Structures are given as C-alpha cells and as structure tokens.
Amino acid sequence: MDTDALTDEVASRFADTPDARLKEIMTALVRHLHAFAREVRLGEDEWFRGIDFLTRTGQACDAKRQEFILLSDVLGLSMQTVAINAGRAADCTESTVFGPFHVPGAPHAEHGDDIARGARGSPCVVRGRVRGTRGEAVQGATIDVWQADDDGLYDVQKTGLDHAQARAVLHSRDDGSFEFRSIVPQPYPIPTDGPVGELLAATRRSAWRPAHLHFMIQAEGYERLITHVFRRGDPHLHDDPVFGVRRSLVADWAVQPDGTARLDFDFVLQQTTSRDLGA
C-alpha cells in the first residue's frame, strides 16, 4: 500500500468542506497524523493502546474535572496555543495556561475580603492594579482568581465541600486597584490518578507544579488576560509539567511585620484590536 497516496486520498475527502478554516485544520491534521504514524512506524497494537488511553481520558472527565485539558497541558499544546496567539505589546502581562480547575460563577468578593473561606494555608494579602499600555487605570475590570490550598487541592477536588474556597470574582476600583486576602500558594502535584498520571509515571516526568495564583482579567476595550503569578524561590519553577512559567510572572510574597505575607502585582492589558486573539 502506498502510504503517501493514502494520506492524499484522505485529505482530499475534505475538499468540499464549506468552512474554509475547518477544511484547513482537518487537512493539516490528517497530513501530520499520518506523517507521525510513518515516522514512528506505529504498530496496530500500539494504536489500539493509544485509543484506549484517549477513551479513558474522556471517561475521566466530568463537571469538575477536565482530563483532556490536563493532557493538553502536559503535552505543551496548551502553552503552544497561548504562545502562538500571544500577539500583545511587549509591556503587557504575559499569558499562560488556563488549567483544568476554573469554575464559572465564582462568588463575588469585595475589596479586602478573605476569599480563602476556610481553605488551609498561611494568610496573605494580594494587592495590585489593572492598567492599559498607556498607563491608564482600568476601572471595573472583572478579576477572576483561584488557587489550591496547602493540601494541594482546589475546592472542586474536595468531596462534600458545599461552598467555594480560595476562588472569587472582584472588580477593580476606579483607579484600577484591587485587594483581597487569601492563602500563600504552595507547590502541588497535578492529578495523577488518571490516564495523564499514568503517562507521567511511564515517562518519569515530575507532576509537581510550582506555587501559583490563577488570574483571569477582563475589561471592555481590552483583550482578556489568562495568567498565573508564581512564587519566587519555588523548586519547581524550572520543571513545571505544564510549561506555564514565565520569568515576568514570578513574584515575591513578602513577609510583613505581623507575619502575614503580601503579594503586590500589577497587570497590564492589551487594548482590543481588530484581530480577535481569542486569548
């Protein structure tokens, strides 16, 4: 069988696809998948094992867990799409991976509120400003924040918990500032009890993410920002299993005289352009 001819035939079956972008994606996907199979001389038994792996990855997904996002993350594909679509001015805050533990509709918080709501960890204060590239304050920006606790768990991973912990939504003040209380982030392993964990174990890769705080910031007239702030000095900054660390996103949680840690971090948003970056 002529394997190149087979690839051409499969790709040609998408010739009449009315959506030009879908046609482009599917044709390229076929060509790259076939080239991959030829390059590694993929065995039939190996592909059946691959199908089983993908099937179990889907079966591990539910309303609170997204194993396919986790798989995309550890393969670097999530960060690759972030990098491809970055397209922001040099002084804008860098984007990073979304992760599988965001929950829409997190509780609203007022400035100064403790969003930990009982999550285990050392107390901290998080302060900063949201501004644009011209230095202008971005007032009323929606700031969605979430993190894991000292047990390395997000609230959605906890059985029987009936309220949100260590996550909230607040809005920047007129001067772009915001402030809330939470807990100091700690390093934690990504879930290893599913197919992605099997993959990491089989390839001798670390599952430990460096300590970080998630942010998603949106404001009218600006591109949406999805990012983390990472804790300086964390031993896992250089082997993050999802490849999300950027030097500009590493910051100090400075210990204050009363023993409380404080993070000060400003975010710079890119003004909306005619091109939808989809960030």
JOPESUL-V824160 format. One record per pair of residues at least 4 apart in sequence whose ideal C-beta (glycine too) atoms are under 7 Angstrom apart, sorted by the first residue. I is the first residue (numbers start at 1). J is the second residue. If there is no record, write none. Layout:
BEGIN
I	J
I	J
END
This chain:
BEGIN
1	6
2	6
3	7
3	38
4	8
5	9
6	10
7	11
7	30
7	31
7	34
8	12
10	30
11	27
11	30
11	31
14	23
14	26
14	27
17	22
17	23
17	26
19	23
20	24
21	25
22	26
23	27
24	28
25	29
26	30
27	31
28	32
29	33
30	34
31	35
32	36
33	37
34	38
35	39
36	40
37	42
42	46
42	47
43	47
44	48
45	49
46	50
47	51
48	52
49	53
50	54
51	55
52	56
53	57
53	195
54	58
55	59
56	60
56	195
57	67
57	68
57	71
57	195
58	68
60	65
60	67
60	194
60	195
61	65
61	66
61	67
61	68
64	156
65	100
66	70
66	100
67	71
67	194
67	195
67	196
68	72
69	73
69	100
70	74
70	100
70	190
70	191
70	196
71	75
71	196
72	77
72	78
73	78
73	97
73	242
74	196
74	199
74	200
74	241
74	242
76	80
76	243
77	81
78	82
78	97
78	242
79	83
79	96
79	97
79	242
79	243
79	244
80	84
81	85
82	86
82	95
82	96
82	97
85	277
85	278
85	279
86	95
87	277
88	92
88	223
88	270
89	133
89	270
91	133
91	268
92	133
92	268
92	269
92	270
93	225
93	227
93	267
93	268
94	227
94	246
94	248
94	249
95	225
95	226
95	227
95	279
96	227
96	228
96	244
96	246
96	249
97	242
97	244
98	102
98	226
99	214
101	146
101	154
101	156
102	146
103	156
103	167
106	144
106	146
106	164
106	167
106	168
106	169
107	164
107	168
108	169
108	170
109	113
109	115
109	168
109	169
109	170
109	180
110	170
111	170
111	173
111	178
111	179
111	180
112	179
112	180
112	181
113	180
113	181
114	181
115	145
115	166
115	167
115	168
115	180
115	181
115	182
116	121
116	165
116	166
116	182
116	183
117	163
117	164
117	165
118	165
119	149
119	165
119	166
119	183
120	149
120	150
120	151
121	149
121	150
121	183
121	184
122	183
122	184
122	261
123	181
123	183
123	260
124	182
124	183
124	184
124	253
124	260
124	261
124	262
124	263
125	179
125	181
125	260
125	262
126	179
126	180
126	182
126	263
127	179
127	262
127	264
128	178
128	264
128	265
128	266
128	267
129	137
129	176
129	177
129	266
130	138
130	141
130	172
130	176
130	178
130	217
130	219
130	267
130	269
131	135
131	136
131	137
131	138
131	176
131	266
131	268
132	136
132	138
132	222
132	268
132	269
132	271
133	268
133	270
133	271
137	175
137	176
138	172
138	176
138	219
138	222
138	269
139	172
139	173
139	174
139	176
140	171
140	172
140	219
141	171
141	172
141	217
141	218
141	219
142	169
142	171
142	217
142	218
142	219
143	169
143	170
143	171
143	172
143	178
143	215
143	217
144	169
144	216
145	167
145	168
145	213
145	214
145	215
146	154
146	166
146	167
146	214
147	166
147	182
147	185
147	213
147	214
148	152
148	153
148	154
148	185
148	188
149	153
149	165
149	166
149	183
150	186
152	186
152	188
152	189
153	157
153	158
155	161
155	164
155	165
155	166
155	167
161	165
166	182
166	183
168	180
170	178
170	180
172	176
172	177
172	178
173	177
173	178
184	253
184	261
185	211
185	212
185	213
185	231
186	211
187	208
187	209
187	210
187	211
187	234
187	236
188	209
189	207
189	208
190	207
190	209
190	241
191	197
192	197
192	200
192	207
193	197
195	199
196	200
197	201
197	207
198	202
199	203
200	205
200	207
200	241
205	241
206	239
206	241
207	241
208	236
209	236
209	240
209	241
209	242
210	230
210	231
210	234
210	236
210	237
210	240
210	245
211	230
211	231
211	234
212	228
212	229
212	230
212	231
213	228
213	229
214	228
215	227
215	229
216	224
216	226
217	225
217	267
217	269
218	224
219	269
221	271
221	272
222	269
222	270
222	271
222	272
223	269
223	270
223	272
223	277
223	279
224	279
225	267
225	269
225	279
226	279
227	249
228	244
228	249
229	249
229	251
229	263
229	265
230	234
230	237
230	245
230	249
230	250
231	253
232	250
232	251
232	252
236	240
237	245
237	250
240	244
240	245
245	249
251	263
251	265
253	261
253	262
253	263
254	261
254	262
255	259
255	261
256	260
256	262
END
